């Protein structure tokens, strides 16, 4: 279900249906309870009136020689007929039946009363019968010994309960379609800011990175989405700025070796002697090597992005990886007669991308070898500090002044005061890979008098 509008409608309608179910049950229960009380009061009233009529006839002196009991019964039948007209000619009146006992013997009863014996106690009771349950009210009169019972079937109460329940529930159910429509329209109006935001995003070009919600009209529920979009736009703007700066710097740096190659090629074409031509060709080869190194470093730097993470992470043995990096840098060190080797090295294992970590260590060593004068020394060491592994490279080169150490991490920045061949990207690559792995790079003074570069990486 991808529609928020439909989902909200179903959720709200589910809640309303549950509420209506509760209303129906409570209405039915309350109606049944009130109807029971009304009908019970009706029974009690009829019983009291009937008892009063019987007592009146029994206490009235006979006007002729007719036996008292027969005269009383005859008169009572006539008064009972009047009683039926009083109670039964109403909308919710039920057919009442009655029985009267005098001195423990049947004295008077209606034609439809249920067959049963003398009640054991006064008050309300239920009398089971084959045709259904009867509700009864029994009243005792001590003098004379008289018992009056009025009964009615339970089933006669259901029509009133059903009619009252229907009158309450029909209006509620009839407004359901209008309620669904009102909720649908209301949800649509509530989701209007999302539609406006979607339209704003759709109308923007790929280069339009200004933020959303500048007019402060964004609802609170949409603000997290707008904040996430603005954060994404900020990161995109930063990435685009970095790429533009990288492209401009790379174009500038590539222009210099290409111009040098062109100049040396022109010198070789105009050379008059073999020695001059050979010297120009060697300069061209050297320029090609520098350009090749620059392009390789540029491609490596372009592939690295600290925000994307290191990629596939595996357990890496730092000692073996460092020895491999030293082997890769050894030809350059031998050419400059630099003493390159591994000093103290603890056995440490880190979770890292092996390819990226090899690039880090190789660039760290390569940078030290390139900036160390011929006949110098470069020492690599490994140690553990708490929960961090430290890869340290110390050289006997010119070092870097403390005020300039932070700038050497910038792209294409090269320290002053030396003529080492490089492109100023080695430490930038080292810093990026270290940040990708949650580490950091620290620069200081080496015991050999040059630069001490340390990379701190988390262990485990």
C-alpha positions in Angstrom: 0.0 0.0 0.0 2.0 3.0 -1.3 -0.7 5.7 -0.9 -0.4 7.6 2.4 -3.8 9.0 1.8 -5.4 5.5 1.4 -3.5 4.2 4.4 -4.6 7.0 6.6 -8.2 6.6 5.5 -8.2 2.8 6.3 -6.6 3.4 9.7 -9.1 6.1 10.6 -12.0 4.0 9.3 -10.8 1.0 11.3 -10.7 3.2 14.4 -14.2 4.5 13.7 -15.6 1.0 13.1 -14.1 -0.2 16.4 -15.7 2.8 18.1 -19.0 2.2 16.4 -18.9 -1.5 17.5 -18.4 -0.3 21.0 -21.2 2.2 20.7 -23.6 -0.5 19.3 -22.7 -2.8 22.2 -23.1 -0.2 24.9 -26.3 1.1 23.4 -27.8 -2.4 23.2 -26.7 -3.2 26.7 -28.0 0.1 28.2 -31.2 -0.2 26.3 -31.7 -3.8 27.5 -30.9 -2.8 31.1 -33.3 0.2 31.0 -36.0 -1.8 29.4 -35.7 -4.5 32.0 -36.1 -1.8 34.7 -39.0 -0.2 33.0 -40.8 -3.5 32.5 -40.0 -4.7 36.0 -41.5 -1.4 37.3 -44.5 -2.0 35.2 -44.9 -5.5 36.7 -44.5 -4.2 40.2 -47.1 -1.5 39.6 -49.6 -3.9 38.1 -49.0 -6.3 41.1 -49.7 -3.6 43.6 -52.8 -2.4 41.8 -54.1 -6.0 41.5 -53.4 -6.6 45.2 -55.2 -3.5 46.2 -58.2 -4.5 44.1 -58.3 -8.0 45.6 -58.1 -6.6 49.2 -60.8 -4.1 48.4 -63.2 -6.8 47.2 -62.4 -9.1 50.1 -62.9 -6.3 52.7 -66.2 -4.9 51.1 -69.4 -6.3 52.9 -71.6 -8.4 50.6 -74.8 -6.7 49.4 -76.8 -9.9 49.0 -76.8 -13.5 50.0 -74.2 -14.6 47.4 -71.3 -16.5 48.9 -68.4 -14.0 49.6 -65.8 -15.8 47.7 -67.9 -16.2 44.5 -69.0 -12.6 44.7 -65.4 -11.4 45.2 -64.2 -13.4 42.2 -67.0 -12.2 40.0 -66.3 -8.6 40.8 -62.6 -9.0 40.4 -63.0 -10.4 36.9 -64.7 -7.2 35.9 -62.0 -5.0 37.5 -59.2 -7.1 36.0 -60.8 -6.3 32.5 -60.5 -2.6 33.4 -56.9 -3.2 34.6 -56.0 -4.8 31.2 -57.4 -1.7 29.4 -55.3 0.5 31.6 -52.0 -1.2 31.1 -52.2 -3.1 27.8 -53.6 -0.4 25.4 -50.2 1.3 25.1 -47.5 1.1 22.5 -44.9 -0.8 24.6 -47.4 -2.6 26.8 -47.1 -6.3 27.0 -49.7 -9.0 27.7 -49.7 -9.5 31.5 -50.9 -12.6 33.2 -51.7 -12.9 36.9 -52.5 -15.4 39.6 -53.8 -14.9 43.1 -53.6 -17.3 46.1 -55.8 -16.9 49.2 -54.8 -18.8 52.3 -52.4 -20.9 50.2 -55.0 -22.0 47.6 -55.6 -20.7 44.1 -58.2 -17.9 44.2 -58.0 -16.1 40.8 -55.9 -16.3 37.6 -55.9 -15.1 34.0 -56.5 -17.6 31.2 -52.9 -17.4 29.8 -50.9 -17.6 33.1 -48.2 -20.3 33.2 -48.9 -23.4 35.3 -46.8 -23.3 38.4 -47.2 -23.8 42.2 -47.4 -21.4 45.0 -44.3 -19.0 44.9 -41.9 -19.6 47.8 -40.8 -15.9 48.1 -41.9 -12.4 47.1 -40.1 -10.2 44.6 -38.9 -10.7 41.0 -38.1 -14.1 39.6 -37.8 -16.0 36.3 -40.1 -18.9 35.6 -39.0 -21.3 32.9 -41.6 -22.7 30.5 -41.7 -24.6 27.2 -42.7 -21.5 25.3 -40.0 -19.3 26.8 -39.0 -17.7 30.1 -41.5 -15.7 32.1 -40.7 -12.7 34.3 -42.7 -12.6 37.5 -43.4 -10.2 40.4 -44.9 -11.7 43.6 -46.4 -9.7 46.4 -47.4 -11.0 49.8 -50.2 -9.5 52.1 -50.1 -10.8 55.6 -53.7 -10.1 56.5 -55.5 -11.8 55.0 -53.0 -14.4 53.9 -52.9 -13.3 50.3 -50.3 -13.7 47.5 -50.5 -11.9 44.1 -48.2 -12.8 41.2 -48.0 -10.9 37.9 -46.1 -12.4 35.0 -45.1 -11.6 31.4 -42.9 -13.3 28.8 -39.3 -12.1 28.4 -39.7 -12.1 24.6 -42.2 -9.2 24.6 -39.4 -6.8 25.7 -37.2 -7.4 22.6 -39.2 -5.3 20.2 -38.8 -2.2 22.3 -35.0 -2.9 22.7 -34.6 -3.4 19.0 -36.5 -0.3 18.1 -34.6 2.0 20.4 -31.3 0.5 19.3 -32.3 1.0 15.7 -33.3 4.6 16.3 -29.9 5.3 17.8 -27.7 3.5 15.3 -29.4 4.3 12.0 -28.3 8.0 12.0 -24.8 7.0 13.0 -24.5 4.5 10.1 -26.2 6.8 7.6 -23.4 9.4 8.0 -20.7 6.8 7.2 -20.4 7.8 3.4 -20.3 11.5 4.3 -17.7 10.8 6.9 -15.5 8.8 4.5 -15.7 11.6 2.0 -14.9 14.3 4.6 -11.9 12.3 5.8 -10.7 11.7 2.2 -10.9 15.5 1.5 -9.3 16.4 4.8 -6.4 14.0 4.3 -5.9 15.5 0.8 -5.7 19.0 2.2 -3.3 17.8 5.0 -1.0 16.2 2.4 -0.9 19.4 0.2 2.5 20.5 1.5 4.0 17.2 0.4 2.6 17.7 -3.1 3.9 21.3 -3.2 7.4 20.0 -2.1 7.3 17.3 -4.7 6.4 19.9 -7.4 9.3 22.1 -6.2 11.8 19.2 -6.4 10.5 18.3 -9.9 10.9 21.8 -11.3 14.5 22.2 -10.1 17.4 21.7 -12.4 20.4 19.6 -11.7 22.5 22.6 -10.8 19.9 24.3 -8.5 21.1 23.5 -5.0 19.5 26.2 -2.9 17.7 24.9 0.2 14.0 24.2 0.7 11.8 25.8 3.3 13.2 29.3 3.3 9.7 30.8 3.9 9.2 28.9 7.2 5.8 27.6 5.9 6.8 23.9 6.2 4.6 21.9 8.7 6.3 20.3 11.6 5.6 16.7 10.2 7.3 17.6 6.9 10.3 19.4 8.5 12.4 16.2 9.0 12.0 15.4 5.3 12.9 18.9 4.3 15.9 18.9 6.7 17.1 15.6 5.1 16.7 17.1 1.6 18.6 20.2 2.6 21.4 18.1 4.2 21.6 16.1 0.9 21.7 19.3 -1.1 24.5 20.7 1.1 26.5 17.5 0.7 25.9 17.6 -3.1 27.0 21.2 -3.2 30.1 20.4 -1.2 30.9 17.4 -3.5 30.4 19.4 -6.6 32.7 22.1 -5.2 35.3 19.6 -4.4 35.1 18.1 -7.9 35.3 21.5 -9.5 38.3 22.4 -7.4 39.9 19.0 -8.1 39.3 19.4 -11.9 40.8 22.9 -11.9 43.8 21.9 -9.8 44.4 18.7 -11.9 44.2 20.7 -15.1 46.7 23.2 -13.7 49.1 20.5 -12.5 48.9 18.5 -15.8 49.5 21.6 -17.8 53.0 22.0 -16.4 54.5 18.5 -17.2 52.8 18.6 -20.6 54.4 22.0 -21.4 57.7 20.6 -20.2 57.4 17.6 -22.5 56.6 19.8 -25.4 59.6 22.0 -24.7 62.0 19.0 -24.4 60.6 17.5 -27.6 61.2 20.8 -29.5 64.8 20.8 -28.1 65.3 17.3 -29.3 64.1 18.3 -32.8 66.5 21.3 -33.0 69.4 19.4 -31.4 72.5 19.5 -33.6 74.6 16.9 -31.8 73.8 13.4 -30.5 74.6 14.3 -26.9 72.2 17.2 -26.9 69.4 15.1 -28.5 70.0 12.2 -26.0 69.8 14.7 -23.0 66.5 16.0 -24.3 65.1 12.5 -24.8 66.1 11.6 -21.3 64.4 14.7 -20.0 61.3 13.6 -21.9 61.3 10.2 -20.3 61.7 11.8 -16.9 58.8 14.1 -17.6 56.7 11.1 -18.8 57.4 9.3 -15.5 56.4 12.4 -13.5 53.2 12.8 -15.6 52.4 9.1 -15.2 52.9 9.3 -11.4 50.7 12.4 -11.3 47.9 10.8 -13.3 48.1 7.6 -11.1 47.8 9.7 -8.0 44.9 11.8 -9.4 42.9 8.6 -10.3 43.6 7.2 -6.9 42.4 10.4 -5.2 39.3 10.6 -7.4 38.2 7.2 -6.4 38.4 7.9 -2.6 35.5 9.5 -0.7 35.5 9.4 3.1 31.7 9.7 3.1 31.2 6.4 1.1 33.3 4.3 3.6 36.1 1.9 2.9 34.0 -0.6 1.0 34.7 -4.3 1.7 36.3 -4.6 5.1 38.5 -7.7 6.0 40.9 -8.6 8.7 44.3 -7.2 7.7 47.7 -8.2 9.1 49.6 -4.9 9.3 53.1 -6.3 9.3 52.6 -8.3 6.1 50.9 -5.4 4.4 53.7 -3.0 5.4 56.4 -5.3 4.1 54.5 -5.5 0.8 54.4 -1.6 0.6 58.1 -1.4 1.4 58.8 -3.8 -1.5 56.8 -1.6 -3.9 58.8 1.5 -2.8 62.2 -0.3 -2.7 63.2 0.5 -6.4 62.9 4.2 -5.8 64.8 4.0 -2.5 67.6 1.9 -4.1 67.9 4.5 -6.9 68.5 7.2 -4.4 70.6 5.0 -2.1 68.2 5.5 0.8 68.2 3.0 3.7 64.6 1.9 3.7 63.5 -0.8 6.2 61.1 -2.0 8.8 62.0 -1.3 12.4 60.1 -2.4 15.5 56.9 -4.0 14.4 54.2 -5.6 16.6 51.8 -8.2 15.3 48.6 -6.2 14.9 45.4 -7.0 12.9 42.9 -4.4 11.9 39.6 -4.4 10.1 40.1 -2.5 6.9 39.9 -2.5 3.1 43.2 -4.3 2.2 43.6 -2.5 -1.2 42.9 1.0 0.3 45.2 0.3 3.3 48.0 -0.8 1.0 47.7 2.5 -1.0 47.8 4.4 2.3 51.0 2.8 3.6 52.7 2.8 0.1 52.0 6.6 -0.3 53.2 7.3 3.2 56.5 5.5 2.5 56.7 6.8 -1.1 56.3 10.4 0.2 59.1 9.9 2.7 61.5 8.4 0.1 60.8 11.2 -2.5 61.5 14.0 0.0 64.5 12.4 1.6 67.9 13.4 0.1 70.1 10.7 -1.5 71.9 8.6 1.0 69.3 9.3 3.7 67.2 6.9 5.9 63.5 6.0 6.1 62.3 3.7 8.9 58.8 2.2 9.1 57.5 0.9 12.5 54.3 -0.6 13.9 53.0 -0.4 17.4 49.7 -0.6 19.4 48.4 2.2 21.6 45.3 1.0 23.5 42.7 0.1 21.0 44.5 1.8 18.1 47.2 0.6 15.7 49.9 3.1 14.7 51.8 3.0 11.4 54.8 5.4 11.7 57.2 6.5 9.0 60.3 8.5 10.0 62.8 10.0 7.6 66.0 12.0 7.6 64.7 14.6 5.1 64.2 18.3 5.6 61.0 17.8 7.6 58.1 20.2 7.6 57.8 23.3 9.9 55.1 23.1 12.5 53.2 26.1 11.0 53.0 24.3 7.6 52.1 20.8 8.7 48.3 21.3 8.3 48.6 22.7 4.8 50.5 19.7 3.4 47.2 17.7 3.4 45.8 20.0 0.8 45.8 18.8 -2.8 48.9 19.7 -4.9 50.6 21.5 -2.0 54.3 20.9 -1.8 56.6 22.2 0.9 59.1 24.8 0.0 62.9 24.6 0.3 63.5 21.3 -1.7 63.5 20.1 -5.2 62.0 16.6 -4.7 59.9 15.2 -7.5 56.3 14.9 -6.5 52.8 16.1 -7.2 51.6 17.1 -3.7 48.9 14.4 -3.5 50.5 11.7 -1.4 49.5 13.0 2.0 46.0 14.0 0.7 45.5 10.3 -0.3 46.8 9.1 3.1 44.4 11.4 5.0 41.4 10.4 2.9 42.0 6.7 3.4 42.6 7.2 7.1 39.3 9.1 7.5 37.5 6.4 5.5 38.6 3.9 8.2 37.8 6.2 11.1 41.5 7.0 11.7 43.6 10.1 11.7 47.1 11.3 10.6 49.5 13.0 12.8 52.7 14.8 11.8 55.7 15.6 13.9 59.5 15.7 14.1 61.4 12.4 13.5 64.4 11.3 15.6 66.4 11.2 12.4 65.8 14.9 12.0 63.1 14.8 9.3 59.4 14.2 9.3 57.5 11.7 11.4 54.2 10.7 9.9 51.8 8.5 12.0 48.5 7.0 11.0 46.3 5.9 13.9 43.7 3.3 13.0 41.1 1.6 15.3 41.7 -2.0 16.1 38.7 -4.4 15.8 
